[in-house]
Amino acid sequence: LLNRRALEGYEKYLGSDHPNTLIAVNNLALVLREQGRYDESEVMNRRALQGYEECFGSDHPNTLMAVNNLALMLREQGRYEESETMNRRALE
């Protein structure tokens, strides 16, 4: 995957917690979700969410976007209660 190589480059030169690296993590999560690779997507989604929370706080638009992306991925898997929890978190 081109996205995975891009992520590796960001991690190497900017570090794993840099905002641009987190964007690459989020993008990879989206690609994996579209491919139906939900387990891998979830790992990347949660990594992006944690990184955004640590970098920007829980109310930043990037953090809220990551919450929403995770909720969508959970819903697509039929994990409705977990998805609802994430959606409510985004609204609080």
Protein Blocks (a to p, Z undefined) as FASTA:
>chain_A
ZZlmmmmmmmmmnojkbfklmmmmmmmmmmmmmnopamlmmmmmmmmmmmmmmmnojkbm
klmmmmmmmmmmmmmnopamlmmmmmmmmmZZ
